[in-house]
Amino acid sequence: MWAKSRVAAKGGCRGNFGVAAGLAAPAWVAVALFGSAALADPITAPSPDQAVATAAGAPALPEGALAKASAAQPAATAGVNADATTTPSYTVEAVDKAIGTNPFERLAKYYAAEWGQGAAPTDPNAAPAIRDGWSPPPQTAPPMPFTDWPYGGSTLIGDNRTASVDSPLMVAIQHTAVGQAMNATGIQAYGWIDYGGNLSSSKAKFGNAPAGYDYNPNNIQLDQAVIYLERTPDTVQTDHIDWGFRLSAIYGENYRYTTAYGVASYQLLKHNDFNGYDFPMVYGELWIPNVFEGLMIRVGRFISVPDIEAQLAPNNYMYSHSITYTFDNFTNEGVQTTFAVTKQLMLQVGVVMGTEAAVWNYNKRLPNLYVQEGLGPDPLYPSSSFLKDPGATPSLTLCGRYHSLDDKNDINICADAINHGQWGYNNLQWWGFTAYHTFNKYWHISFETYVEHEDGVPNGLNPLALNIYNNGGTPFSPQFIAFNAPDLAQCKSAAVLRCQTDSIGSVFYLNYSPNALNNVSLRVEYYDDAEGQRTGVPAIYHDIGIGWQHWLSPQVELRPEFTYYTSSRPAFDLATKSDEAVLAGDIIWHF
C-alpha cells in the first residue's frame, strides 16, 4: 500500500490518550455528505467493484511490482477496508494478465483496473505483512493519509515489506529489463502531482498568509510534483540486517516550506520564486533487527519529527495546513536512530544540524557590514564577522512513543533539534507531543500541541536594533537574504535590543470515515505568536475547517474544504483584516 512507505515522512511516538466519553461528533456533516447510511454499522464495501479486501501480507511473487504492491496492507486492521470482499477478477494474477505487456498499455489499464477500488489488487498467497505477534495498523489508506499512527525518522517498524508501494509506474515497467532489475533489488520509483486552488475573502497578493501553502488568495497553482527513488528495509523479518534509501525531489509552490538554508535556497531567499525545486529527503537507512525489537538508523536529510501533518501532500487529511504546522520545524540533516524497545515502546535519539540548516553552513561566517563600514558599534553582534546561521549547530532530538495493545491509543512525546536556541534561519526549539485515539471503524481523533522558542531575536520595535539589521549588522539582514528572511521580534518593550520569542500551537482533528473511499475531517486550532516572530503579527489565531477526502481509486484523491480563520489583531490580507474565509481544494494523482 502506497501509504505504508509515505507515512514515514512525518510522525512521532506512540501511547495512551484518554478521551471524554461524552465527546460530541458532528454526525450531521457525515449525513449531509453520505446520507443516513453513513451512520450504519458495520462498515461494508459498497459493492465488490467498489472496495476489495486488503492484502494478506508480503508478495508471494517477489519478482513482480504488482505482486509487491498487494503486500502493502495487512488483512486484519481496524481500518475501513477490513470488511471489504475479494473478487476473483481483482487479484494480482488476474490484473497482471488483463493489462497486457506494453508499458503504456499497462499504465492506462492499471489505472482503469483500480478505478473505484479501495486498495491495490489482492494476492491470496501473500506472506504476512506484519511481524508475528504485533498488532495490525489501525487505519487503511485509502481513505486515510497513513496506516500506522505517524512517527517520523524511520521506515515503519514491524509492518513494512520492501518494495510494497502500489505504483502504476512500477506496474507499467514490470516486464521491461529496467523494471525487472529494479524489482530484483527492491528499488521503486513513484510519485504524484498535486494541483490545488482557493477562493478567499482576502484579496491582496499573498493575502491568505499567515495561512500557509495556499497563501496566495484566489489562485490555482501547482502545489507539488514529487518523485521518489527508494528502497525500504524489510522490517517484518528479524533474521538479517537490511538496508534502504530514499532520494526525493519536489517542484512547485510547496518548495517554500521545505527549503533549507544552503540547499538550493537561492530560489526562495534571493529571487522569491513562486515555484521552485527542493530535495526534502535524501537519506540512507540500516535495519538491525536483533537490537531489542529492532533498530533503524537513518542518515541524511529527512522530515522532522513528530507532527500529524507533513509537507508531502498525500500525508495529510486536508489540503490546507494548520498555522501550527505552517510555522513548525520541517527538515533536519543528521543521524536519527529509532529503537523498538518493545512492541509498544519506542525510543528515538538523533543528532542533527539544527533545523532547515545545511551541514556545510556549520561554522561558516559572514562579514559584519555594520561594523566593517564604520557605522558604529554593534551591540547585537560586536565582532567584525558572525556565523552565517547560528542555528547550524549540533542539536539533539529525543522522542518517546507508546502504543496501546489494542491499537486504539498512541502518544508521542518529543524534543526536536534542541541546542542553545540562538536566533537562526529556523532554529526552533520544539517541545511537544502528538496523540491519537480510535473510537471505532468510523471515528478517530488526532491532537498535537507544542511550545517552541528562539533566543536573542533582535527587536524590530527598537530603533537601534532595526538600524543595525537594515545595514548589514545581523546574519539575516537584507544584504545577505533579500527575501523571506527570519522575522525580527516585536518584544514586549521597545527599550530592549533582543528578546526570546515564544509560540504555542495546538491542533485537533476529528475524523469520520464511512467507507474505503471517503473521510471527513474537522480541524480546530489555536496558535499564539506572542512576539510575532513566526507570523509577522503578534496575535492569537483560531481557525475551524472541514474537509472531505474522496478517493476515486487508490491513485486519485480529491480534497475540497472550507476554513474560517480569526486573529486577535489584523493579520490577514496583508495585516488589514482580523478574519478570513477560504474555500479550497486539490487533486492528487499518483503514478
WOWOPE-V503644 format. One record per run of one state. SS is the DSSP state (@ for helix, = for strand, . for the rest). FROM is the first residue (numbers start at 1). TO is the last residue. If there is no record, write none. Layout:
BEGIN
ss=<SS,SS>
from=<FROM,FROM>
to=<TO,TO>
END
This chain:
BEGIN
ss=<.,@,.,=,.,@,.,@,.,=,.,@,.,=,@,.,@,.,=,.,=,.,@,.,@,.,=,.,=,.,=,@,.,=,.,@,.,=,.,=,.,=,.,=,.,@,.,@,.,=,.,=,.,=,.,@,.,=,.,@,.,=,.,=,.,=,.,=,.,=,.,=,.,@,.,=,.,=,.,=,.,=,.,=,.,@,.,=,.,=,.>
from=<1,2,10,11,12,27,35,36,40,57,59,65,70,91,92,99,103,115,122,123,127,129,168,173,177,186,188,201,219,232,242,253,258,261,262,266,270,276,279,282,289,295,304,306,307,313,316,323,327,331,341,345,354,357,358,359,362,365,368,369,373,385,388,394,404,409,419,422,423,429,439,443,460,463,471,489,490,498,516,518,530,539,554,556,568,572,576,577,578,579,591>
to=<1,9,10,11,26,34,35,39,56,58,64,69,90,91,98,102,114,121,122,126,128,167,172,176,185,187,200,218,231,241,252,257,260,261,265,269,275,278,281,288,294,303,305,306,312,315,322,326,330,340,344,353,356,357,358,361,364,367,368,372,384,387,393,403,408,418,421,422,428,438,442,459,462,470,488,489,497,515,517,529,538,553,555,567,571,575,576,577,578,590,591>
END
